[in-house]
Structure formats: C-alpha cells, structure tokens
C-alpha cells in the first residue's frame, strides 16, 4: 500500500524537499542553458554532453528519493509534489509547489491542483 502522510509528517519532510528542490531548479536552468547554447552556438560555457547527462542524473536521483519516501512528483517546471493523505475520510493530497515556504494547501485526490484549498 502507498504511504499515507499526516500533515505533521509531511511538514517534517518539507525542509528537505525544499532544499532538494533548489538543486532541481538550478539543474533545470543549467540543462536549459546547455541545451539551447549547444543548439544555437554549438557549445556552452556550462559544459557539454557529460555535464548535461550529469545534471539529468542528479535530477532523477532527487526525484527517485522523493518517490522512495512516498512523495508523488507531479512536475519539475515548476517543482510540484504531493503527499498522499486522508482528510475527514476522503483521499487528499497535501500539495506543495515551488516558491511556497510551507505546506499550507491540499486538494482532493480526484480534483487535482485546480481543487487546492488551504489547510
């Protein structure tokens, strides 16, 4: 069975998620720049194929680490993760998106991001 988080459990993991997300954001930007520069100019000051592959691998490592903890990765541009939970007997997701400082939102599982409500 998939992990079900309490609000407190999810909030206790959030500082690590935010720290990892900062690394994903930086790697995402470097990936975009290297890819664009390689296509437009034939090379990038940030590196070539080895650096591109290393950035991709690091992003995958972080995302896999979240998934291994039971956190659902919904996107990386922006970084968006959900923590499966129950609220008053209803399946919900405690929802965090890049730029937020705390875990303060949830949505019903069947509604997705558009159904976000404050905790």
Backbone as CSV, one residue per row, in Angstrom:
resi,resn,N_x,N_y,N_z,CA_x,CA_y,CA_z,C_x,C_y,C_z
1,UNK,0.835,-1.191,0.000,0.000,0.000,0.000,0.875,1.248,0.000
2,UNK,0.410,2.266,-0.657,1.136,3.525,-0.716,1.113,4.210,0.649
3,UNK,2.114,4.993,0.890,2.222,5.703,2.161,1.156,6.789,2.270
4,UNK,0.588,6.899,3.456,-0.352,7.964,3.780,0.321,8.836,4.835
5,UNK,0.402,10.129,4.572,1.074,11.067,5.464,0.065,11.789,6.349
6,UNK,0.492,12.088,7.557,-0.229,13.083,8.351,0.331,14.445,7.945
7,UNK,-0.375,15.494,8.285,0.119,16.844,7.987,1.471,17.050,8.663
8,UNK,1.600,16.622,9.911,2.862,16.792,10.639,4.004,16.020,9.974
9,UNK,3.738,14.796,9.515,4.784,14.015,8.836,5.237,14.716,7.558
10,UNK,4.278,15.183,6.770,4.622,15.863,5.523,5.402,17.150,5.809
11,UNK,4.936,17.895,6.804,5.636,19.143,7.138,7.046,18.881,7.646
12,UNK,7.262,17.767,8.313,8.610,17.464,8.807,9.566,17.135,7.661
13,UNK,9.048,16.641,6.553,9.884,16.332,5.386,10.105,17.537,4.481
14,UNK,9.261,18.540,4.604,9.289,19.663,3.675,10.623,20.416,3.628
15,UNK,11.302,20.674,4.745,12.589,21.376,4.618,13.576,20.647,3.699
16,UNK,13.625,19.332,3.787,14.487,18.567,2.891,14.027,18.635,1.449
17,UNK,12.706,18.602,1.251,12.158,18.722,-0.097,12.510,20.087,-0.688
18,UNK,12.363,21.130,0.101,12.681,22.480,-0.389,14.166,22.588,-0.731
19,UNK,15.013,22.035,0.109,16.457,22.058,-0.167,16.770,21.309,-1.461
20,UNK,16.202,20.113,-1.611,16.407,19.349,-2.849,15.817,20.077,-4.054
21,UNK,14.665,20.716,-3.860,14.022,21.434,-4.960,14.911,22.553,-5.470
22,UNK,15.646,23.222,-4.579,16.561,24.276,-5.011,17.627,23.712,-5.946
23,UNK,18.077,22.500,-5.652,19.060,21.855,-6.519,18.437,21.480,-7.863
24,UNK,17.203,20.994,-7.838,16.498,20.671,-9.085,16.319,21.936,-9.930
25,UNK,15.938,23.036,-9.301,15.717,24.297,-10.010,17.004,24.769,-10.691
26,UNK,18.119,24.700,-9.965,19.404,25.112,-10.539,19.806,24.184,-11.689
27,UNK,19.641,22.884,-11.486,19.985,21.924,-12.540,19.085,22.097,-13.754
28,UNK,17.815,22.363,-13.511,16.855,22.584,-14.594,17.284,23.778,-15.443
29,UNK,17.704,24.859,-14.800,18.148,26.056,-15.524,19.430,25.773,-16.316
30,UNK,20.371,25.069,-15.689,21.607,24.715,-16.390,21.324,23.814,-17.591
31,UNK,20.417,22.857,-17.421,20.034,21.986,-18.537,19.482,22.793,-19.705
32,UNK,18.608,23.715,-19.390,18.008,24.539,-20.445,19.077,25.356,-21.158
33,UNK,19.986,25.942,-20.383,21.021,26.784,-20.988,21.988,25.970,-21.838
34,UNK,22.436,24.836,-21.314,23.359,23.989,-22.075,22.698,23.520,-23.365
35,UNK,21.467,23.060,-23.265,20.754,22.561,-24.445,20.592,23.659,-25.494
36,UNK,20.144,24.829,-25.059,19.955,25.936,-26.003,21.273,26.342,-26.647
37,UNK,22.297,26.547,-25.830,23.587,27.000,-26.355,24.207,25.980,-27.304
38,UNK,24.048,24.706,-26.994,24.596,23.673,-27.886,23.901,23.719,-29.236
39,UNK,22.587,23.964,-29.228,21.852,24.027,-30.496,22.119,25.326,-31.241
40,UNK,22.173,26.433,-30.507,22.317,27.745,-31.141,23.761,28.083,-31.505
41,UNK,24.692,27.692,-30.635,26.085,28.108,-30.818,27.053,26.945,-30.985
42,UNK,26.557,25.735,-30.852,27.430,24.570,-30.987,28.147,24.190,-29.707
43,UNK,27.970,24.966,-28.639,28.610,24.656,-27.366,28.132,25.602,-26.286
44,UNK,28.435,25.238,-25.046,28.019,26.047,-23.906,29.169,26.214,-22.940
45,UNK,29.240,27.372,-22.314,30.253,27.610,-21.282,30.019,26.714,-20.062
46,UNK,28.783,26.223,-19.911,28.461,25.363,-18.772,28.860,23.906,-18.999
47,UNK,29.261,23.586,-20.207,29.702,22.224,-20.474,29.034,21.632,-21.697
48,UNK,29.269,20.348,-21.839,28.753,19.631,-22.990,27.906,18.450,-22.560
49,UNK,27.967,17.403,-23.355,27.146,16.228,-23.111,27.402,15.582,-21.744
50,UNK,28.642,15.474,-21.286,28.852,14.866,-19.953,28.159,15.654,-18.834
51,UNK,28.248,16.987,-18.901,27.606,17.817,-17.885,26.078,17.719,-17.992
52,UNK,25.576,17.671,-19.215,24.145,17.507,-19.449,23.648,16.206,-18.822
53,UNK,24.353,15.129,-19.077,23.968,13.819,-18.538,24.079,13.793,-17.007
54,UNK,25.096,14.457,-16.463,25.247,14.504,-15.005,24.097,15.265,-14.355
55,UNK,23.679,16.366,-14.965,22.550,17.129,-14.434,21.261,16.310,-14.496
56,UNK,21.043,15.636,-15.615,19.858,14.788,-15.742,19.859,13.686,-14.685
57,UNK,21.020,13.080,-14.476,21.130,12.007,-13.485,20.865,12.521,-12.077
58,UNK,21.353,13.714,-11.763,21.135,14.275,-10.428,19.663,14.582,-10.194
59,UNK,19.004,15.133,-11.193,17.568,15.393,-11.066,16.825,14.077,-10.830
60,UNK,17.140,13.060,-11.606,16.489,11.757,-11.441,16.751,11.162,-10.056
61,UNK,17.953,11.359,-9.550,18.294,10.861,-8.214,17.425,11.522,-7.140
62,UNK,17.258,12.826,-7.248,16.429,13.556,-6.281,14.977,13.114,-6.379
63,UNK,14.455,13.051,-7.602,13.061,12.651,-7.789,12.821,11.232,-7.286
64,UNK,13.758,10.338,-7.539,13.643,8.952,-7.050,13.654,8.904,-5.529
65,UNK,14.466,9.755,-4.925,14.498,9.825,-3.462,13.165,10.251,-2.889
66,UNK,12.524,11.213,-3.533,11.191,11.637,-3.080,10.193,10.507,-3.243
67,UNK,10.212,9.878,-4.402,9.283,8.782,-4.673,9.482,7.642,-3.679
68,UNK,10.724,7.344,-3.356,11.022,6.288,-2.381,10.430,6.595,-1.008
69,UNK,10.252,7.879,-0.694,9.659,8.280,0.584,8.134,8.289,0.541
70,UNK,7.558,8.039,-0.646,6.110,8.059,-0.793,5.563,9.380,-1.297
71,UNK,6.450,10.309,-1.611,6.053,11.613,-2.132,5.797,11.474,-3.631
72,UNK,4.707,12.049,-4.107,4.368,11.997,-5.520,4.910,13.227,-6.226
73,UNK,5.705,13.018,-7.255,6.261,14.116,-8.039,5.295,14.388,-9.189
74,UNK,4.773,15.605,-9.223,3.806,15.984,-10.252,4.436,16.802,-11.364
75,UNK,5.582,17.425,-11.094,6.251,18.211,-12.125,7.550,18.786,-11.621
76,UNK,8.409,19.205,-12.579,9.670,19.837,-12.179,9.812,21.249,-12.727
77,UNK,8.848,21.711,-13.502,8.908,23.083,-14.020,7.497,23.668,-14.021
78,UNK,7.029,24.122,-12.897,7.690,24.239,-11.598,7.713,22.911,-10.838
79,UNK,8.569,22.862,-9.810,8.596,21.686,-8.936,7.267,21.639,-8.188
80,UNK,6.598,20.501,-8.296,5.295,20.309,-7.670,5.235,18.896,-7.118
81,UNK,4.993,18.781,-5.807,4.907,17.464,-5.171,3.647,17.369,-4.323
82,UNK,3.163,16.151,-4.194,2.005,15.854,-3.362,2.372,14.786,-2.345
83,UNK,1.801,14.937,-1.156,1.921,13.948,-0.103,0.548,13.301,0.072
84,UNK,0.372,12.025,-0.273,-0.929,11.374,-0.096,-1.361,11.423,1.365
85,UNK,-2.636,11.738,1.597,-3.151,11.864,2.960,-4.650,11.569,2.952
86,UNK,-5.209,11.541,4.148,-6.652,11.405,4.322,-7.112,12.614,5.123
87,UNK,-8.257,13.143,4.750,-8.846,14.282,5.469,-10.341,14.011,5.604
88,UNK,-10.774,13.815,6.833,-12.169,13.518,7.126,-12.676,12.349,6.286
89,UNK,-11.838,11.309,6.180,-12.211,10.097,5.463,-12.119,10.183,3.950
90,UNK,-11.613,11.280,3.434,-11.504,11.488,1.991,-10.031,11.484,1.589
91,UNK,-9.712,10.809,0.483,-8.356,10.791,-0.048,-8.010,12.179,-0.580
92,UNK,-6.902,12.731,-0.059,-6.439,14.051,-0.475,-4.945,14.006,-0.739
93,UNK,-4.454,15.082,-1.280,-3.027,15.276,-1.458,-2.650,16.585,-0.788
94,UNK,-1.674,16.519,0.109,-1.081,17.716,0.693,-0.120,18.230,-0.372
95,UNK,-0.305,19.448,-0.789,0.279,19.936,-2.030,1.289,21.045,-1.772
96,UNK,2.471,20.914,-2.365,3.493,21.959,-2.275,4.017,22.246,-3.677
97,UNK,4.154,23.533,-3.990,4.698,23.954,-5.279,5.869,24.898,-5.051
98,UNK,6.810,24.816,-5.935,8.000,25.669,-5.918,7.629,27.114,-5.581
99,UNK,8.373,27.680,-4.643,8.152,29.064,-4.242,7.396,29.205,-2.931
100,UNK,6.658,28.177,-2.542,5.951,28.236,-1.265,6.931,27.946,-0.136
101,UNK,6.709,28.581,1.004,7.626,28.437,2.138,7.186,27.382,3.134
102,UNK,5.927,26.959,3.014,5.409,25.959,3.953,4.369,25.103,3.250
103,UNK,4.010,24.028,3.902,2.956,23.153,3.392,1.639,23.674,3.937
104,UNK,0.862,24.338,3.100,-0.339,25.017,3.569,-1.573,24.715,2.723
105,UNK,-1.455,23.799,1.767,-2.547,23.534,0.836,-2.801,22.039,0.708
106,UNK,-4.013,21.703,0.323,-4.379,20.327,-0.005,-5.424,20.362,-1.110
107,UNK,-5.627,19.230,-1.738,-6.721,19.084,-2.693,-7.192,17.640,-2.676
108,UNK,-8.460,17.460,-2.992,-8.960,16.105,-3.106,-8.184,15.403,-4.207
109,UNK,-7.924,14.116,-4.006,-7.159,13.354,-4.977,-7.809,13.393,-6.352
110,UNK,-9.131,13.310,-6.389,-9.828,13.259,-7.672,-9.968,14.622,-8.356
111,UNK,-9.602,15.693,-7.683,-9.728,17.023,-8.271,-8.410,17.593,-8.778
112,UNK,-7.309,17.187,-8.188,-6.031,17.714,-8.608,-5.809,19.155,-8.190
113,UNK,-4.782,19.750,-8.775,-4.296,21.072,-8.391,-5.380,22.138,-8.428
114,UNK,-6.289,22.049,-9.386,-7.349,23.054,-9.516,-8.253,23.096,-8.295
115,UNK,-8.278,22.009,-7.535,-9.123,21.948,-6.333,-8.409,22.319,-5.046
116,UNK,-7.274,22.994,-5.139,-6.488,23.347,-3.951,-7.284,24.208,-2.979
117,UNK,-7.111,23.862,-1.702,-7.729,24.624,-0.601,-6.684,24.782,0.498
118,UNK,-6.809,25.844,1.284,-5.876,25.997,2.413,-6.138,24.941,3.477
119,UNK,-5.074,24.486,4.111,-5.203,23.529,5.214,-5.841,24.196,6.418
